[in-house]
Amino acid sequence: MKRRYFKLVGGTLLVLALATGGFLGFRGYRLATFAYDLESQLRYLIDDGGTIGTSPAAETFSDIYLEIIFGHNGQLLEQVRENIRRGVQRDPDLMLGEVAAMLVTYREDEEENVLDVAVHVVGGFPLGRMAPQFHRDGFFRQHLDEKLWNVANTALRFAGREMVLLADEEVADRQSAVLDGIFEGRVGPLLVQMEEPIFYSLVLPNPRRVMPPQLRHHISAVVYQGAISHHAGRNEVVLLTNSRRSANYTMSVISDLKRVAEMALKTRFDGVEYEAAWGTTRGPWWSYEMAQTSDQTTIEREENLVRLTSDFERVMVNAIVKSIERFGRDWRRKRLVMEEGLDPREADRRMASQSPLHYWSDEHRWGPDWPVAPSEEERRLLDGQVELRNAERAAERAEAQLQRHEETARRATERREELEAAAAREAETETGVTAATEAALQTARERASEAETQLASARERANSAQQALRDAEAEVEEAERAFADARERRLQRVSR
């Protein structure tokens, strides 16, 4: 009976192990196939010079399509329609073009009224200009993996051949200043705009050409929306699928890709936190922040929609802005070499800052605190955390010193008691206490008294260190509450 029982249990475990291994193997094979097909499709589009996929402008600009995308916000929908109507009146040829992407940016006041709406249309129009792309010898080419660089470059190149801005004259001037600054490698105008949250919605009306065969017939449109400001941001990617079954399949594939991205950030780019000899430390600040943001990204399915949502804060904002700055510098260098015919070395000389330690610009600083510095609440919290760590170390040192003094006082007391006992025994004899014992006893009493004094002083220092630690903990708790309140207010502004 025991033998049959063990055979049954062993067989069950074996079947479970095989089923689990087969399931994981299938997921791994599917993910590898998906990645290979995605790369193949991107390479084909690069070699072929194709775009991400377009829809006729007449369809994309139609009231029905705009209501599907922006119908959740009536004010935004009306202003988008009005901007497109005025743009088409000025240039009727726009209706003859093809739209690959449509980016809408706007603001909201305290009453949630929509302001400063600008519509950026990317695609193929009769105006045809050279498509933007990363420079082959730029920053991203040198620091990113070959496949990752190709993906990023393709996202720029086949997005379209022309960018058209539809907005009021005043808003268009500000948006043009921002775009001109970005394509010249300057993020100052963008930072000025980001003092208040910038809301955006990016629509890819026909992304099927960029999709690998596994998802090509499942995803019908992609909407990328959110908001960004100096100290907070929110991203939301909505994938519109054809059915619930397509949504389930898409969600499974996207979940696998998310895990792979997190593993790459934590392994290849060392985006983890670990213990070193000098304390807790982290890998590169940008990879750690991106890994944390990816880890906190949620994936949800609603009917035939798959939604990815992530909230981030100042450090991730800096990583995004610096990436935009590097793209702009790559683009500017490309124009200097390709359009103006400059020697690449001369282009580098013109672009380099005069300060020897800052290649990008005189203002540029590496690290997580540029271009957006910590807020007053965050700086207070950071300073409080430093004081808390110092207070913890001081308390540990004081406690260790107190233990040493207690041990010294204990040994001195034991030595004094031994000599007092010896002197008592000698006093009972006819000769009495010897001079040597008397001298040793006096010395032991002095050392015991000195040890007690040092022990009392060590106790005072330990008590002071513990009090300083409690004060630092209270200050950090107060700073954490203030920072949490400020962060909640910022996140509410960008997520409403």
C-alpha positions in Angstrom: 0.0 0.0 0.0 2.8 2.4 0.9 4.5 1.6 -2.4 1.3 2.3 -4.4 0.8 5.5 -2.4 4.3 6.8 -3.2 3.9 5.8 -6.8 0.6 7.7 -7.0 2.1 10.8 -5.3 5.3 10.6 -7.5 3.2 10.3 -10.7 1.0 13.2 -9.7 4.1 15.4 -9.0 5.7 14.4 -12.3 2.6 15.3 -14.2 2.4 18.6 -12.5 6.1 19.3 -13.1 5.7 18.4 -16.8 2.6 20.5 -17.1 4.2 23.5 -15.4 7.4 23.1 -17.5 5.4 22.8 -20.7 3.4 25.9 -19.8 6.5 28.0 -19.0 8.2 26.6 -22.1 5.2 27.6 -24.2 5.2 31.1 -22.7 9.0 31.5 -23.3 8.7 30.2 -26.8 5.8 32.6 -27.6 7.7 35.5 -26.1 10.9 34.7 -28.1 8.9 34.3 -31.3 7.1 37.6 -30.6 10.4 39.4 -30.1 11.9 37.9 -33.2 8.9 38.7 -35.4 8.8 42.3 -34.0 12.4 42.8 -34.7 12.0 41.4 -38.3 9.0 43.7 -38.9 10.9 46.7 -37.7 13.9 45.8 -39.9 11.7 45.4 -42.9 10.1 48.8 -42.3 13.6 50.4 -41.9 14.9 48.9 -45.1 11.7 49.5 -47.0 11.4 53.1 -45.8 7.8 52.5 -44.7 5.8 54.1 -42.0 4.2 52.8 -38.9 0.9 52.6 -40.7 -1.5 55.3 -41.7 -5.1 56.1 -42.0 -6.7 58.6 -44.4 -6.8 62.1 -42.9 -10.5 62.3 -43.9 -11.3 59.4 -41.6 -9.0 60.4 -38.7 -10.3 64.0 -38.7 -14.0 62.9 -38.9 -16.3 63.8 -36.0 -17.1 60.1 -35.3 -13.5 59.1 -34.9 -12.6 62.1 -32.8 -15.6 61.4 -30.5 -14.4 57.8 -30.1 -11.0 59.0 -28.9 -11.7 62.2 -27.1 -15.4 61.8 -26.2 -14.6 61.3 -22.5 -13.8 65.0 -22.3 -16.4 67.2 -24.0 -14.4 70.5 -23.8 -11.3 68.8 -25.2 -13.3 67.2 -28.0 -14.8 70.5 -29.1 -11.5 72.4 -29.1 -9.8 69.6 -31.0 -12.5 69.7 -33.6 -12.3 73.5 -33.9 -8.5 73.4 -34.3 -8.7 70.8 -37.0 -11.5 72.7 -38.8 -9.5 75.9 -38.9 -6.4 74.0 -40.0 -8.3 72.4 -42.9 -9.7 75.7 -43.9 -6.3 77.2 -44.1 -4.8 74.2 -46.0 -7.4 72.0 -47.6 -4.7 69.6 -48.9 -4.4 68.2 -45.3 -7.5 66.2 -46.0 -5.6 64.4 -48.8 -2.9 63.2 -46.5 -2.3 60.1 -44.4 -2.2 60.3 -40.6 0.3 58.0 -38.7 -0.1 59.7 -35.3 -2.0 62.5 -33.7 -0.7 64.1 -30.6 -3.0 66.5 -28.6 -1.6 68.6 -25.8 -3.5 70.8 -23.4 -3.7 72.3 -19.9 -6.4 72.4 -17.2 -7.1 75.1 -14.7 -8.2 74.7 -11.2 -11.8 74.3 -12.3 -10.7 71.6 -14.8 -11.4 73.8 -17.8 -9.4 72.8 -20.9 -6.9 75.4 -22.1 -4.2 75.8 -24.7 -5.2 72.9 -26.9 -2.7 72.0 -29.7 -3.0 69.2 -32.2 0.2 67.8 -33.7 -0.5 65.6 -36.7 2.3 63.3 -38.0 2.1 61.5 -41.2 2.4 61.8 -45.0 1.2 65.1 -46.5 1.9 67.0 -49.7 4.4 69.1 -47.8 6.9 66.2 -47.4 10.0 66.8 -45.4 12.8 64.5 -44.2 11.8 62.2 -41.4 13.4 62.6 -37.9 15.6 59.8 -36.6 18.5 59.2 -34.3 22.0 59.8 -35.6 24.0 56.7 -36.4 26.9 57.9 -34.2 24.9 59.7 -31.5 24.5 59.0 -27.8 21.8 56.4 -28.1 23.8 54.4 -30.8 26.8 54.2 -28.5 25.0 53.3 -25.2 22.0 51.2 -26.2 21.8 47.7 -27.4 21.7 47.3 -31.2 18.1 45.9 -31.2 16.9 48.5 -28.7 18.4 51.3 -30.7 16.7 50.1 -33.9 13.4 50.0 -32.1 13.8 53.6 -30.8 15.1 54.9 -34.2 12.3 53.2 -36.1 9.7 54.8 -33.7 10.9 58.2 -34.9 11.6 57.4 -38.5 8.5 55.6 -39.7 6.1 57.7 -37.6 5.8 59.9 -40.6 7.3 62.4 -43.0 5.7 65.6 -41.9 4.6 67.3 -38.6 1.7 69.7 -38.8 0.7 71.9 -35.9 -2.9 73.0 -35.5 -3.6 75.5 -32.7 -4.4 79.1 -31.9 -1.6 81.5 -33.0 -0.4 82.2 -29.4 -0.5 78.5 -28.4 1.2 77.6 -31.7 4.0 80.1 -31.1 4.7 78.5 -27.7 4.5 75.0 -29.0 6.8 75.9 -31.9 9.4 77.3 -29.5 9.2 74.1 -27.5 9.6 71.9 -30.7 12.5 74.1 -32.0 14.3 73.8 -28.7 13.9 70.0 -28.6 15.2 69.6 -32.1 18.2 71.8 -31.2 19.0 69.9 -28.0 17.6 72.5 -25.7 15.0 71.6 -23.1 14.6 75.0 -21.5 11.4 75.9 -23.3 9.9 72.5 -22.5 10.7 73.0 -18.8 9.0 76.4 -18.7 5.9 74.7 -20.1 6.1 71.9 -17.5 5.9 74.3 -14.6 2.2 73.5 -14.8 1.0 70.0 -15.8 0.9 69.3 -19.5 -1.8 66.8 -20.5 -1.4 64.8 -23.7 -3.1 62.1 -25.8 -1.2 60.4 -28.6 -3.3 58.3 -31.0 -1.9 55.8 -33.5 -5.0 55.1 -35.7 -3.5 52.2 -37.7 -0.5 50.6 -36.0 -0.9 47.2 -37.6 2.2 47.5 -39.8 4.5 47.8 -36.9 2.8 44.9 -35.1 4.2 41.3 -35.5 1.9 38.7 -36.9 0.9 37.5 -33.4 -0.8 40.9 -32.6 -1.5 42.3 -36.0 -5.0 41.1 -36.1 -5.8 41.7 -32.4 -4.9 45.4 -31.9 -6.8 48.0 -33.9 -5.5 51.2 -32.4 -3.2 52.5 -29.7 -3.9 55.5 -27.4 -1.1 56.9 -25.2 -2.2 59.5 -22.8 -1.2 61.1 -19.5 0.3 64.2 -18.0 3.7 65.5 -16.9 5.0 68.3 -14.7 8.2 69.0 -12.9 7.5 66.8 -9.9 5.0 64.2 -11.1 3.7 62.4 -14.1 1.3 59.7 -15.2 1.3 57.5 -18.3 -1.6 55.4 -19.6 -1.4 53.2 -22.7 -4.7 51.9 -24.0 -4.7 49.1 -26.6 -8.0 48.8 -28.5 -8.5 45.2 -29.5 -11.1 43.5 -31.6 -12.7 41.3 -29.0 -12.4 40.0 -25.4 -10.5 37.1 -26.6 -8.0 39.4 -28.4 -7.8 41.5 -25.2 -6.9 38.4 -23.1 -4.2 37.3 -25.5 -2.8 40.8 -25.8 -2.7 41.3 -22.1 -0.8 38.0 -21.7 1.8 39.0 -24.2 2.2 42.5 -22.8 2.6 41.1 -19.3 5.5 38.8 -20.5 7.2 41.8 -22.2 6.9 43.9 -19.0 8.6 41.2 -17.0 11.4 40.9 -19.6 11.9 44.7 -19.5 12.2 44.7 -15.8 14.7 41.9 -15.8 16.8 43.7 -18.4 16.8 46.9 -16.4 17.8 45.0 -13.2 20.4 42.8 -14.7 21.9 44.3 -17.9 21.6 47.9 -16.6 22.1 47.1 -12.9 18.9 48.9 -11.8 18.8 47.3 -8.3 19.4 48.3 -4.7 22.1 46.3 -2.9 24.2 46.3 0.3 27.8 47.6 0.1 30.5 48.0 2.7 29.4 51.6 3.2 25.7 50.9 3.3 22.7 50.5 1.0 23.5 51.7 -2.5 21.9 51.6 -6.0 23.0 51.0 -9.5 22.7 53.8 -12.1 20.0 56.2 -11.0 18.1 56.1 -14.3 18.0 52.3 -14.6 16.9 52.0 -11.0 14.1 54.5 -11.4 12.9 53.0 -14.7 12.9 49.5 -13.1 10.8 50.8 -10.2 8.4 52.6 -12.5 8.0 49.5 -14.6 7.5 47.3 -11.6 4.7 49.6 -10.4 3.0 49.7 -13.7 -0.4 48.0 -13.6 -2.0 46.1 -16.5 -5.8 45.8 -16.6 -8.4 44.5 -19.1 -11.7 46.2 -19.6 -13.9 44.5 -22.1 -11.9 44.7 -25.3 -9.4 47.3 -23.9 -6.0 46.6 -22.4 -4.8 49.4 -20.2 -1.2 50.0 -18.8 -1.0 52.7 -16.1 2.1 54.1 -14.3 2.6 57.0 -12.0 6.1 58.5 -11.6 7.8 61.4 -9.8 10.6 63.9 -10.2 13.5 61.5 -10.8 11.7 59.7 -13.6 10.7 63.1 -15.0 14.4 64.0 -15.2 15.2 60.7 -16.9 12.5 61.5 -19.6 13.7 65.1 -20.1 17.3 64.1 -20.4 16.3 61.5 -23.0 14.5 64.2 -24.9 17.6 66.4 -24.7 19.8 63.7 -26.1 17.5 63.0 -28.9 17.5 66.7 -29.8 21.3 66.8 -29.8 21.4 63.7 -32.0 19.0 65.3 -34.4 20.9 68.6 -34.4 24.2 66.9 -35.2 22.5 65.0 -38.0 21.3 68.2 -39.6 24.7 69.9 -39.2 26.4 66.9 -41.0 23.7 65.9 -43.5 22.1 69.3 -44.4 24.9 71.8 -43.9 27.6 69.4 -45.0 29.9 70.0 -42.0 32.7 67.7 -41.0 31.4 65.5 -38.1 34.3 66.8 -35.9 33.3 70.4 -36.6 29.7 69.5 -35.8 30.9 68.1 -32.5 32.9 71.2 -31.8 30.0 73.5 -32.4 27.7 71.4 -30.2 30.1 70.9 -27.3 29.8 73.2 -24.3 32.7 75.6 -23.5 32.8 74.1 -20.0 35.2 71.1 -20.1 33.1 69.1 -17.6 29.7 69.5 -19.3 29.4 68.2 -22.8 25.7 68.7 -23.3 25.4 72.3 -22.2 26.6 74.7 -19.6 23.5 74.0 -17.5 23.4 70.3 -17.9 24.2 68.2 -14.8 24.4 64.4 -14.6 22.4 62.7 -11.9 18.8 62.6 -10.7 18.6 66.3 -9.6 18.8 68.0 -13.0 17.0 69.7 -14.6 14.3 69.5 -11.9 15.7 69.9 -8.4 14.1 68.4 -5.3 11.1 70.4 -4.0 11.3 72.0 -0.6 9.3 69.1 0.9 11.5 66.5 -0.7 14.8 68.3 0.2 13.6 68.5 3.8 12.8 64.8 3.7 16.2 63.9 2.2 18.0 66.1 4.7 16.0 64.5 7.5 16.8 61.0 6.3 20.5 61.9 6.3 20.3 63.2 9.8 18.4 60.1 10.8 21.1 57.8 9.4 23.7 59.8 11.2 21.7 59.7 14.4 21.3 55.9 14.0 25.1 55.5 13.6 25.8 57.8 16.5 23.4 55.8 18.7 25.0 52.6 17.6 28.5 53.9 18.5 27.3 55.3 21.8 25.6 52.0 22.7 28.8 50.1 21.8 30.9 52.5 23.9 28.4 52.1 26.7 28.7 48.3 26.6 32.6 48.6 26.6 32.5 50.9 29.7 30.0 48.5 31.4 32.4 45.6 30.8 35.3 47.7 32.1 33.4 48.8 35.2 32.3 45.2 35.9 35.9 44.0 35.7 37.2 46.8 37.9 34.4 46.2 40.5 35.2 42.4 40.5 39.0 43.2 41.0 38.2 45.6 43.8 35.9 43.0 45.5 38.6 40.4 45.2 41.2 42.6 46.8 38.8 43.6 49.6 38.1 40.0 50.3 41.9 39.3 50.4 42.5 42.3 52.7 39.7 41.0 55.0 41.4 37.6 55.2 44.8 39.1 56.0 43.3 41.4 58.7 42.2 38.3 60.6 45.9 37.2 60.9 48.4 38.4 63.5 50.4 40.4 60.9 47.4 42.3 59.5 46.9 43.7 56.0 50.2 43.8 54.1 51.4 47.0 52.4 51.3 45.4 49.0 47.6 44.4 49.4 46.8 47.8 50.7 48.4 49.5 47.7 46.7 47.2 45.2 43.4 47.7 46.9 43.8 51.5 46.7 44.6 51.2 43.0 41.6 49.0 42.4 39.3 51.4 44.2 40.6 54.3 42.1 40.1 52.3 38.9 36.6 51.2 39.9 35.7 54.8 40.7 37.1 56.0 37.4 35.3 53.3 35.5 32.0 54.2 37.2 32.6 57.9 36.2 33.3 56.9 32.6 30.2 54.6 32.7 28.0 57.4 33.9 29.4 59.7 31.1 28.8 56.9 28.5 25.2 56.5 29.8 24.6 60.2 29.3 26.0 60.1 25.8 23.9 57.1 25.0 20.8 58.7 26.3 21.6 61.9 24.3 22.1 59.8 21.2 18.9 58.0 21.7 17.0 61.3 22.2 18.6 62.7 19.1 17.5 59.5 17.3 14.0 59.9 18.5 14.0 63.6 17.4 15.4 62.7 14.0 12.7 60.0 13.6 10.0 62.5 14.5 11.4 65.0 12.1 11.5 62.4 9.3 8.0 61.3 10.0 6.8 64.9 9.8 8.8 65.4 6.6 7.3 62.2 5.2 3.8 63.4 5.9 4.5 66.8 4.3 6.1 65.1 1.2 3.3 62.6 0.9 0.7 65.3 1.1 2.5 67.4 -1.6 3.0 64.3 -3.8 -0.7 63.4 -3.5 -1.6 66.9 -4.6 0.7 66.7 -7.6 -0.5 63.2 -8.6 -4.1 64.3 -8.3 -3.4 67.2 -10.7 -1.9 64.9 -13.3 -4.3 62.0 -12.9 -7.7 63.7 -12.9 
